[in-house]
Each structure stands twice: as C-alpha cells, then as structure tokens.
Amino acid sequence: MVVLRAIMTFPITDRTKLKRLPKRGHFDRETVYGILDEGFICHIGFVVDGHPVVIPTGYARVDDKLYIHGSQASRMLRTLAGGIDACVTVTLLDGLVLARSAFHHSMNYRSVVVFGQAMLVEDPEEKMSALVALSEQIIRGRWNDVREPTDLEMKLTTVLSLTLEEASAKIRTGPPLDDEEDYSLPMWAGVIPLKLAAGEPVNDPRLPDGVPVPDYASNYKRPTS
C-alpha cells in the first residue's frame, strides 16, 4: 500500500508545497494528469544569460512525460536541451467569482506547476510518437488524416521531454467567500462559469470542392478532467 501511494502521488517538495491556501493543493497524479490533458498551452519559465524568460508553447503528456517541440532554431529549445532547471505551468479558467466586496473577488481555476529538466528526444520512434501525441493533444483523430513529416521536416524539428517527477495542482471551486458581516449586503454575488467553446469550422479558401468537414472538426470538444 505504501508503494502504491508513492506511485499514485507526487512527493511534496520545498518547491511544490503550497505556502498560501494549502488546502487547495493536490498531489495525486490523476488530478495533475487530468488538468494537463485538458489544457492546450503551457508556459515554460527558465533563466537564459542571467535573465528570466517565460515562453508559451503547446505540449502533450504521454504517461509520465511532457513533450514540447519546435524549430531547431528555437532559443528556448536549445537552452532547455542543455539540462537547465525549468518550471512549467498550465492553467484552466473555470469561472469568475464575484463577491460582495472588491477584496474577495476571485476566479475558479485548475492549475498545475511542474519542475524539472528537459532532455532532447533523439530516438526516432519516440520522437515520432511524441509528434503524434502533440497532434492528438490539439485535436484527436487529425494525425490519421494528414501527411506525415518528411525526413527533412523531422530533422528540422526538435522534441524535448520532461519527466513528471515534481508537480502539484492547485484548484479553486465554489462560491465567493465574503466576510460574515457582508453577506447581508444588497448586491448580487456568485459565479459566472466559463468554458472553452468551439465555433463553426471555416474552410481554407484553397480547399478543393467536395472535401467534407471531418466530424472531429465539426463536433470539436475538449476532454474534461
């Protein structure tokens, strides 16, 4: 049972321990992975030439690894491939929390913070699998309909992996938390739920006549955790 818990949860470290509102912290892999799988964009923080940098980029999770990719010319990828410490964050916004006082306004959200060092993916099979996963993270089923990368395109693409060993989630849900004396104030308070919604697909102007919109585009939905 102790071994199982160690596998199913992330260790609480000095970097992942929540200093403020620790009750909102979650260290189980199911919660962390669910948030990562629902997200689109991560923000990667690192230090280059003595200066902090934060870059948004797409990502994908496969088992206990995060994958990111980009051009060989990318300064971020070249820097991260050197094995420096990095911090990766993902945030999903679920609602605007309107309190009776300006002080207690908030947002409902689910977020993940990951610490670690990225490694260059050099194995051709793992690299291709990572690119498939990155495509599927955006829209499931698309990879099977497109031309696969050529050898040249593969050479021009850098893929990095970051093992998920040090991570935590922080989640806020529920109504506003006002001061007790403010609950009788005569103004509306509550939550405005927010969610990502897809619009109608727009055809490429150069799309040949007769090519139908695939179901995964016309009925696009994100996985939810």
LUMKOLLUM-459272 format. One record per residue (C-alpha): residue in one letter; x, y, z. Coordinates in nm, 2 decimals. Example, Ala and Ser with C-alpha at 12.3 -4.5 7.8 and 13.67 -1.06 7.14 Angstrom:
<rs>
R res      x      y      z
R   a   1.23  -0.45   0.78
R   s   1.37  -0.11   0.71
</rs>
This chain:
<rs>
R res      x      y      z
R   m   0.00   0.00   0.00
R   v   0.29   0.24   0.08
R   v   0.45   0.16  -0.26
R   l   0.11   0.22  -0.44
R   r   0.06   0.56  -0.28
R   a   0.42   0.66  -0.38
R   i   0.33   0.57  -0.74
R   m  -0.01   0.75  -0.74
R   t   0.10   1.07  -0.58
R   f   0.38   1.32  -0.63
R   p   0.62   1.39  -0.34
R   i   0.56   1.72  -0.16
R   t   0.89   1.92  -0.20
R   d   1.00   2.26  -0.10
R   r   0.92   2.38  -0.45
R   t   0.57   2.22  -0.48
R   k   0.45   2.27  -0.13
R   l   0.17   2.54  -0.13
R   k   0.26   2.82   0.10
R   r  -0.07   3.00   0.07
R   l  -0.41   2.82   0.09
R   p  -0.25   2.48   0.11
R   k  -0.60   2.32   0.13
R   r  -0.63   2.39  -0.24
R   g  -0.33   2.18  -0.32
R   h  -0.35   1.84  -0.49
R   f  -0.06   1.60  -0.54
R   d  -0.23   1.29  -0.68
R   r  -0.13   1.21  -1.04
R   e  -0.49   1.16  -1.15
R   t  -0.57   1.52  -1.08
R   v  -0.25   1.66  -1.22
R   y  -0.27   1.45  -1.54
R   g  -0.64   1.54  -1.59
R   i  -0.56   1.91  -1.59
R   l  -0.26   1.86  -1.82
R   d  -0.46   1.66  -2.07
R   e  -0.74   1.92  -2.09
R   g  -0.50   2.21  -2.15
R   f  -0.36   2.35  -2.47
R   i  -0.08   2.58  -2.38
R   c   0.18   2.56  -2.11
R   h   0.42   2.84  -2.00
R   i   0.78   2.75  -1.95
R   g   1.00   2.95  -1.72
R   f   1.37   2.94  -1.73
R   v   1.68   3.15  -1.70
R   v   1.90   3.24  -2.00
R   d   2.20   3.46  -1.99
R   g   2.11   3.56  -1.64
R   h   1.76   3.68  -1.73
R   p   1.43   3.51  -1.65
R   v   1.22   3.41  -1.95
R   v   0.87   3.27  -1.98
R   i   0.75   3.13  -2.31
R   p   0.41   2.99  -2.40
R   t   0.40   2.68  -2.62
R   g   0.20   2.37  -2.70
R   y   0.26   2.04  -2.52
R   a   0.14   1.69  -2.48
R   r   0.16   1.43  -2.20
R   v   0.24   1.07  -2.26
R   d   0.24   0.86  -1.94
R   d   0.48   1.04  -1.70
R   k   0.64   1.27  -1.96
R   l   0.56   1.61  -2.10
R   y   0.67   1.67  -2.46
R   i   0.73   2.01  -2.63
R   h   0.86   2.07  -2.98
R   g   0.96   2.34  -3.22
R   s   1.22   2.45  -3.47
R   q   1.59   2.37  -3.43
R   a   1.64   2.74  -3.43
R   s   1.43   2.79  -3.12
R   r   1.64   2.96  -2.85
R   m   1.41   2.81  -2.58
R   l   1.46   2.46  -2.70
R   r   1.83   2.50  -2.74
R   t   1.85   2.64  -2.39
R   l   1.63   2.38  -2.23
R   a   1.81   2.09  -2.40
R   g   2.12   2.19  -2.20
R   g   1.96   2.04  -1.89
R   i   1.88   2.36  -1.70
R   d   1.61   2.38  -1.44
R   a   1.27   2.47  -1.58
R   c   0.92   2.55  -1.44
R   v   0.62   2.45  -1.65
R   t   0.27   2.58  -1.57
R   v  -0.08   2.51  -1.71
R   t  -0.39   2.69  -1.60
R   l  -0.76   2.63  -1.68
R   l  -1.01   2.91  -1.60
R   d  -1.35   2.78  -1.49
R   g  -1.53   3.09  -1.36
R   l  -1.53   3.45  -1.24
R   v  -1.61   3.47  -0.87
R   l  -1.80   3.79  -0.79
R   a  -1.80   3.87  -0.42
R   r  -1.98   4.14  -0.22
R   s  -1.66   4.31  -0.15
R   a  -1.39   4.41  -0.41
R   f  -1.13   4.24  -0.18
R   h  -1.28   3.89  -0.21
R   h  -1.34   3.88  -0.58
R   s  -1.16   3.57  -0.73
R   m  -1.16   3.31  -1.00
R   n  -1.23   2.94  -1.01
R   y  -0.94   2.76  -1.17
R   r  -0.74   2.44  -1.20
R   s  -0.36   2.48  -1.24
R   v  -0.05   2.27  -1.24
R   v   0.31   2.35  -1.17
R   v   0.59   2.12  -1.28
R   f   0.96   2.15  -1.20
R   g   1.23   1.95  -1.38
R   q   1.49   1.94  -1.65
R   a   1.41   1.87  -2.02
R   m   1.60   1.62  -2.23
R   l   1.65   1.60  -2.61
R   v   1.45   1.32  -2.77
R   e   1.69   1.15  -3.01
R   d   1.53   0.81  -3.06
R   p   1.34   0.83  -3.39
R   e   1.04   0.62  -3.27
R   e   1.00   0.82  -2.95
R   k   1.03   1.14  -3.15
R   m   0.76   1.04  -3.39
R   s   0.53   0.91  -3.11
R   a   0.58   1.25  -2.94
R   l   0.47   1.44  -3.25
R   v   0.16   1.22  -3.28
R   a   0.08   1.29  -2.92
R   l   0.13   1.66  -2.97
R   s  -0.12   1.65  -3.26
R   e  -0.37   1.45  -3.06
R   q  -0.34   1.69  -2.77
R   i  -0.48   1.96  -3.00
R   i  -0.74   1.75  -3.19
R   r  -0.79   1.38  -3.16
R   g  -0.80   1.19  -3.49
R   r  -0.63   1.45  -3.70
R   w  -0.30   1.27  -3.74
R   n  -0.45   0.99  -3.94
R   d  -0.58   1.24  -4.20
R   v  -0.26   1.44  -4.27
R   r   0.07   1.39  -4.45
R   e   0.33   1.27  -4.20
R   p   0.65   1.46  -4.16
R   t   0.93   1.40  -4.41
R   d   1.28   1.31  -4.31
R   l   1.39   1.67  -4.36
R   e   1.10   1.80  -4.15
R   m   1.19   1.56  -3.88
R   k   1.55   1.68  -3.88
R   l   1.43   2.04  -3.86
R   t   1.21   1.97  -3.56
R   t   1.34   1.95  -3.21
R   v   1.15   1.75  -2.95
R   l   1.22   1.77  -2.57
R   s   1.08   1.55  -2.29
R   l   1.04   1.64  -1.93
R   t   0.97   1.36  -1.68
R   l   0.69   1.43  -1.44
R   e   0.85   1.38  -1.10
R   e   0.79   1.70  -0.92
R   a   0.45   1.85  -0.97
R   s   0.14   1.98  -0.79
R   a  -0.20   2.11  -0.87
R   k  -0.40   2.40  -0.72
R   i  -0.77   2.42  -0.76
R   r  -1.04   2.67  -0.65
R   t  -1.41   2.59  -0.68
R   g  -1.73   2.72  -0.53
R   p  -1.89   3.05  -0.44
R   p  -1.73   3.37  -0.32
R   l  -1.61   3.38   0.04
R   d  -1.71   3.71   0.19
R   d  -1.67   3.85   0.54
R   e  -1.96   3.73   0.75
R   e  -2.09   4.09   0.80
R   d  -2.10   4.14   0.42
R   y  -2.35   3.86   0.34
R   s  -2.64   4.08   0.42
R   l  -2.54   4.35   0.17
R   p  -2.80   4.40  -0.11
R   m  -2.59   4.33  -0.42
R   w  -2.56   4.02  -0.64
R   a  -2.28   3.78  -0.57
R   g  -2.20   3.45  -0.73
R   v  -2.00   3.27  -1.01
R   i  -2.00   3.33  -1.38
R   p  -1.90   2.99  -1.53
R   l  -1.65   3.00  -1.82
R   k  -1.56   2.73  -2.06
R   l  -1.38   2.69  -2.40
R   a  -1.63   2.65  -2.68
R   a  -1.56   2.58  -3.05
R   g  -1.73   2.77  -3.33
R   e  -1.82   2.65  -3.68
R   p  -1.52   2.53  -3.88
R   v  -1.41   2.77  -4.16
R   n  -1.29   2.62  -4.48
R   d  -0.95   2.70  -4.62
R   p  -1.01   2.93  -4.92
R   r  -0.80   2.69  -5.13
R   l  -0.98   2.37  -5.02
R   p  -1.09   2.17  -5.32
R   d  -1.46   2.13  -5.39
R   g  -1.62   1.83  -5.23
R   v  -1.39   1.79  -4.93
R   p  -1.62   1.75  -4.63
R   v  -1.55   1.88  -4.28
R   p  -1.44   1.59  -4.07
R   d  -1.65   1.50  -3.76
R   y  -1.37   1.58  -3.52
R   a  -1.37   1.94  -3.65
R   s  -1.75   2.00  -3.68
R   n  -1.81   1.84  -3.33
R   y  -1.49   1.95  -3.16
R   k  -1.48   1.92  -2.78
R   r  -1.20   1.93  -2.53
R   p  -1.15   1.64  -2.28
R   t  -1.26   1.74  -1.93
R   s  -1.09   1.64  -1.61
</rs>
